[in-house]
């Protein structure tokens, strides 16, 4: 994965290249490459006096997953990093690359098929095999966004700094799903440099869970990063972000609204989980994802309550 997967007029950026190498081998990505290396401000985890963390875009997923201080301050970030891909990939893949990776759709990955993301006129998955695609149909492309870390950072309301812009939200970086031709909103020649996290919350509990179609090393059908502060049996803070179901990661606002300042009773948790599918527009083959989504949300909510 590279800190940006956008193609520029001069070529395509390459850092670890775990995804780019695959696309080059298959012929999906062609043209010149621009090799980039880490600068001091783009690698590692940096902490300010108030306990806020800045994560360099070149920091590996494995480093994020194993950092004790990060896990204590931002448990959902560490848990999400630990849950994605395989150990081999995590030791090479970078945070910036995970955010800016290209679509995993099998039509996009086939070099002989034109799609919106390769300059085509339509999305062949919409009328073809879209079994693993979106359940929230937000735009012309129905491939789910592939970044696990994007969902986690959305749950933490993180901001992104690039070599051209600063304080980008995850929504600014990835768009709203209405542009089917792009995986992100990076400009030509723009690369991610760092991610800034807000101040840690005292008493926060956070979890990550994914539903997959086989036991190991599979892309998620549904994945969720959930955060909560529960005091005296009441949700004082609740955030959930989901991936695998839409062209961009989504906040589950209806679930959050159902629980904020509410007692964490079994009935409240069950009712909130039912709200997870608010606004969903499944495709003919993806309705099953709504049941998965509600199930994963309910499981996480039960586990978040002390």
C-alpha positions as a printed Julia matrix, in Angstrom:
306×3 Matrix{Float64}:
   0.0     0.0     0.0
   1.33    3.43   -0.88
   0.67    6.79    0.81
  -1.35    7.72   -2.25
  -2.65    5.5    -4.98
  -3.71    8.37   -7.2
  -2.15    8.39  -10.67
  -0.45   11.68  -11.51
   0.76   13.07  -14.82
   4.3    12.16  -13.73
   3.44    8.67  -12.51
   2.15    6.74   -9.54
   3.62    6.97   -6.04
   5.15    3.84   -4.51
   6.21    3.24   -0.89
   5.7    -0.32    0.45
   3.75   -1.12   -2.71
   1.82   -4.1    -1.33
  -1.25   -3.23   -3.41
   0.48   -1.38   -6.23
   2.72   -4.37   -7.0
  -0.33   -6.57   -7.47
  -1.97   -4.06   -9.79
   1.23   -3.72  -11.8
   1.55   -7.49  -12.21
  -2.04   -7.8   -13.42
  -1.78   -4.86  -15.81
  -4.44   -2.76  -14.07
  -1.87   -0.04  -13.27
   0.7     0.98  -15.88
   3.01    3.91  -16.51
   5.95    5.37  -14.6
   6.46    5.04  -10.84
   7.68    7.59   -8.31
   9.45    5.94   -5.4
   9.04    7.85   -2.14
  10.7     7.37    1.21
   9.84    8.38    4.75
  10.83   11.75    6.19
  11.07   12.2    10.0
   7.6    13.78   10.2
   5.95   11.05    8.13
   6.86    7.98   10.15
   6.17    6.9    13.71
   3.84    8.15   16.42
   4.33   11.61   17.88
   2.63   12.87   21.05
   1.96   16.45   22.1
   1.83   17.82   25.64
  -1.93   17.25   25.84
  -1.62   13.55   24.98
  -2.81   13.85   21.38
  -1.16   11.57   18.83
   0.0    12.3    15.3
   0.59    9.22   13.16
   2.98    9.46   10.24
   1.62    8.15    6.94
   4.64    5.83    6.56
   4.0     4.17    9.91
   3.31    0.5     9.36
   0.03   -1.08   10.34
   1.97   -3.56   12.5
   3.58   -0.7    14.47
   0.16    0.85   15.08
  -1.31   -2.49   16.13
   1.45   -3.23   18.65
   2.02    0.18   20.26
   1.05    0.0    23.94
   0.61    3.73   24.45
  -1.57    4.06   21.35
  -3.72    1.11   22.44
  -4.3     2.75   25.82
  -5.2     6.15   24.37
  -6.98    5.08   21.17
  -8.0     1.44   21.6
 -10.19    1.35   18.5
  -7.32    2.44   16.26
  -5.01   -0.27   17.59
  -7.71   -2.94   17.45
  -8.6    -2.07   13.86
  -4.96   -2.21   12.81
  -4.56   -5.58   14.5
  -7.61   -6.96   12.72
  -6.82   -6.14    9.12
  -5.08   -8.25    6.48
  -2.36  -10.72    7.54
   0.77  -10.34    9.71
   2.94  -10.26    6.59
   0.93   -7.43    5.05
   0.7    -5.49    8.32
   4.49   -5.46    8.67
   4.88   -3.78    5.27
   1.69   -1.83    4.67
   1.57    1.8     5.72
  -1.23    3.84    7.26
  -1.26    6.27    4.35
  -1.35    3.4     1.9
  -4.28    1.78    3.64
  -6.23    5.03    3.42
  -5.42    5.59   -0.25
  -5.55    2.05   -1.63
  -7.52    1.29   -4.75
 -10.8    -0.58   -5.08
 -10.85   -4.35   -4.47
 -13.76   -4.87   -6.91
 -13.09   -7.82   -9.2
 -14.23   -5.79  -12.23
 -11.75   -3.03  -11.41
  -9.02   -5.66  -10.85
  -9.64   -7.26  -14.26
  -7.42   -5.44  -16.78
  -9.74   -6.43  -19.64
 -12.87   -4.81  -18.2
 -13.54   -1.09  -18.31
 -15.23    0.47  -15.28
 -15.81    3.97  -13.95
 -12.52    3.95  -12.02
 -10.62    3.08  -15.21
 -12.28    5.62  -17.47
 -15.27    3.49  -18.45
 -18.82    4.74  -18.84
 -20.56    2.57  -16.26
 -20.15    0.21  -13.3
 -20.27   -3.41  -14.55
 -20.75   -4.68  -10.99
 -24.14   -2.98  -10.75
 -25.66   -5.27  -13.38
 -23.19   -8.11  -12.81
 -21.92  -10.07   -9.82
 -22.0    -7.7    -6.84
 -22.28  -10.25   -4.04
 -19.59   -8.53   -1.92
 -20.5    -4.97   -2.82
 -22.41   -2.13   -1.16
 -25.57   -2.27    0.91
 -25.7     1.56    1.06
 -25.94    2.6    -2.59
 -24.61    6.16   -2.59
 -23.38    6.69   -6.14
 -22.65    5.21   -9.55
 -19.89    2.85   -8.32
 -21.07    0.02   -6.06
 -17.69   -1.21   -4.81
 -17.21   -0.82   -1.04
 -14.28    1.27    0.09
 -11.41   -1.07    1.05
  -9.77    0.85    3.91
 -10.19   -0.56    7.41
  -8.2     2.28    8.93
 -10.45    4.86    7.28
 -13.43    3.55    9.24
 -11.44    3.57   12.48
 -10.19    7.11   11.9
 -13.73    8.22   11.05
 -14.89    6.87   14.41
 -12.17    8.99   16.05
 -12.91   12.09   13.94
  -9.26   12.23   12.9
  -7.86   14.78   10.46
  -5.4    14.26    7.65
  -2.46   16.37    6.49
  -1.06   16.03    2.98
   1.78   17.74    1.15
  -0.84   20.2    -0.18
  -3.54   20.52    2.48
  -4.13   20.15    6.22
  -7.01   19.36    8.57
  -8.87   17.21    6.06
 -11.6    15.07    7.58
 -11.99   11.48    6.42
 -15.0    12.74    4.48
 -12.83   15.39    2.8
 -10.24   12.75    1.93
 -12.57   10.06    0.59
 -15.62   12.02   -0.55
 -19.26   11.07   -0.07
 -19.49    8.21   -2.56
 -21.03   10.3    -5.34
 -17.9    10.26   -7.52
 -17.68    6.8    -8.98
 -14.47    7.54  -10.86
 -12.15    7.92   -7.84
 -11.26    6.06   -4.65
 -10.35    9.29   -2.87
 -10.28   13.06   -3.32
  -6.51   13.49   -3.41
  -5.28   15.93   -6.04
  -2.72   14.95   -8.68
   0.67   14.83   -6.97
  -0.86   14.94   -3.5
   0.22   12.41   -0.87
  -0.81   11.8     2.71
   1.83   12.83    5.27
   0.2    12.4     8.68
  -3.01   11.78   10.61
  -3.89   13.8    13.7
  -6.05   12.29   16.44
  -8.12   14.25   18.99
  -7.47   14.17   22.72
  -8.05   10.72   24.24
 -11.26   10.2    26.19
 -10.99    9.12   29.8
 -12.77    5.86   30.43
 -13.16    4.97   26.76
 -13.69    1.39   25.7
 -13.36    0.55   21.99
 -13.55   -2.56   19.84
 -13.19   -3.63   16.23
 -14.97   -6.54   14.57
 -15.39   -7.76   11.03
 -17.6   -10.36    9.38
 -15.8   -12.26    6.62
 -16.63  -15.09    4.25
 -13.84  -17.4     5.42
 -11.78  -17.84    8.57
  -8.62  -15.88    7.71
  -7.13  -13.36    5.29
 -10.34  -12.16    3.7
 -11.73   -8.72    2.91
 -14.58   -7.8     5.25
 -18.22   -8.06    4.3
 -18.94   -5.73    7.22
 -16.45   -4.14    9.63
 -17.07   -1.79   12.54
 -14.99    0.3    14.9
 -17.08    1.1    17.99
 -16.21    3.45   20.87
 -18.07    4.2    24.07
 -17.82    5.78   27.5
 -20.34    4.14   29.81
 -20.66    5.52   33.33
 -23.17    4.44   35.95
 -24.82    2.28   33.3
 -25.42    5.19   30.9
 -23.82    5.91   27.53
 -22.06    9.23   27.96
 -20.3     8.92   24.61
 -20.85    6.58   21.66
 -19.34    6.43   18.16
 -19.61    3.71   15.53
 -18.14    3.7    12.03
 -18.7     0.95    9.49
 -16.78   -0.2     6.44
 -17.45   -2.79    3.77
 -21.01   -1.66    3.07
 -20.69    1.63    1.14
 -18.37    3.42   -1.3
 -16.97    5.27    1.73
 -16.87    4.44    5.45
 -19.98    5.6     7.28
 -20.83    6.79   10.77
 -23.86    4.98   12.19
 -25.53    8.16   13.4
 -28.9     6.52   14.07
 -27.3     3.97   16.41
 -25.39    6.71   18.21
 -28.53    8.82   18.63
 -30.44    5.84   20.01
 -27.86    5.33   22.77
 -26.47    8.75   23.67
 -27.37    9.54   27.31
 -29.43    6.33   27.49
 -29.2     3.49   29.98
 -27.34    0.49   28.6
 -30.18   -1.96   28.99
 -30.6    -5.07   26.87
 -33.66   -3.54   25.23
 -31.8    -0.31   24.43
 -28.91   -2.21   22.84
 -31.26   -4.34   20.75
 -33.2    -1.29   19.59
 -30.01    0.58   18.71
 -28.71   -2.35   16.66
 -31.91   -2.28   14.62
 -31.11    1.34   13.7
 -27.82    0.32   12.06
 -29.45   -0.13    8.67
 -31.09    3.31    8.59
 -30.65    4.74    5.11
 -29.5     1.46    3.59
 -30.15    0.78   -0.11
 -29.0    -2.79   -0.73
 -28.38   -4.17   -4.2
 -30.21   -7.33   -5.31
 -27.36   -9.52   -4.0
 -26.31   -7.58   -0.89
 -29.35   -7.59    1.37
 -27.66  -10.18    3.57
 -25.16   -7.52    4.64
 -27.9    -5.71    6.57
 -28.42   -8.71    8.84
 -24.65   -8.98    9.3
 -24.44   -5.29   10.11
 -27.13   -5.45   12.78
 -25.57   -8.55   14.28
 -22.06   -7.11   14.48
 -23.35   -3.85   15.98
 -25.36   -5.7    18.63
 -22.39   -7.87   19.56
 -20.06   -4.89   19.9
 -22.54   -2.88   21.94
 -22.95   -5.74   24.41
 -19.18   -6.07   24.75
 -18.67   -2.33   25.23
 -20.83   -2.23   28.37
 -18.64   -2.95   31.44
